[in-house]
């Protein structure tokens, strides 16, 4: 422990003298490298410590603090933060008027029943953050029935947080449980906190929020968690909620706007620096009015948003400030609604969007583009393919034109031949019949022929005589032995 020189003690005494005389109710001895022996044996006898209501010993070398050594009957505020405390006790005074105790940034591992005893039952603010607490049991805060502010942030509590540790804290309004290495919080843990207004659960490996919180809650902060979705049932159980901060959500990738229905008092909503957040969608909203009628500030900066649908209008109104910078925006036809003929507050969103793609729009503000310039990828591909098709067709026509002319010529010649054959079909059939008759030996040849009325009769008579002679010859051959 460092020891004080005479000169150092004189300077410190002079500072105490000035502090006491400038304000009889407050003494500030911050950052004086002061240990408990110096204060106990020397300084408290040089000033009327009984009259002090606020004692600031921040940034010194106290390792233990025991009220038996001091006259603190009227003390209301005690700041022992940034020391080397391992223990503190309030045992000897009959009852202290202490209302604010700050023992943050020390080396406290455990707080027993003799530390926060019934002697300090009037305590309203307790800050035990940034210590080495590894367990918080159900008796640690049993006398703190008037407590309104409690911070246990940044302690390695892990799973050693008793479910009933807050059992007597019905007046608690502010609770800070940041970075206590808890993956889940039970429902019964928060059930006694009927007056809770501010809850901070940030920097814990949470995959879901507690299933039941106080209906009086106005501020819910859960930054740096592993939340994958927002439970609409939980949000609807907090009708007084004004601030919802889910910044640095490592796993959250989308938000369904209808899940926020019922948060009619919400004023601030933030999802900044959520690397996987890329989509805002709307399922079903019965009301045609704004989902969040009192929203004043929504912040979606530094996420992975490439586009945003017109349903986003359900979240905002004319008084809403919107932060959308730092996203990889794709300025295509899906963002045309922002610079079209919508309301002014919608068109103003375009001034906060700086395009990252397509290449021709990179670095430009959406508000500087025209609706006709916002083409979707499919539209551009279709237009390019059509242009390439026309060019290819022109090139192919030059190659195929001679072949096409030849083919058409052949088709024309074939058509002419078929037409000629069709017109000469009667003569063709006569010629074919003549050939068949010659082959069968039944043809009759006429060298000269003069048509008369008896020609047919003569021909028939001659034919009949020929058949009769042929029949007789045949019968005679059959009767020959």
Secondary structure, 3 states (H helix, E strand, C coil): CCCCCHHHHHHHHHHHHHHHHHCCCEEECCCCCCCHHHHHHHHHHHCCHHHCCEEECCCCCCCEEEHHHCCCCCCCEEECCCCCCCEEECCCCCCCCCCEEECCCCCCCCCCCCCCCHHHCCCCEEECCCCCCCCECCCCCCCCCCCCEEECCCCCCCCCECCCCCCCCCCCCEEECCCCCCCCCCHHHHHCCCCCCEEECCCCCCCCCCCCCCCCCCEEECCCCCCCCCCHHHHHCCCCCCEEECCCCCCCCEEEHHHHCCCCCCCEEECCCCCCCCEEECCCCCCCCCCCCCCCEEECCCCCCCCCCHHHHHCCCCCCEEECCCCCEECCHHHHHHCCCCCHHHHHHHHHCEEEECHHHCCCEHHHCCHHHCCCHHHHHHHHHHHHHHHHHHHHHHHHHHHHHHHHHHHHHHHHHHHHHHHCHHHHHHHHHHHHHHHHCCCCCCCCCCCCCCHHHHHHHHHHHHHHHHHHHHHHHHHCC
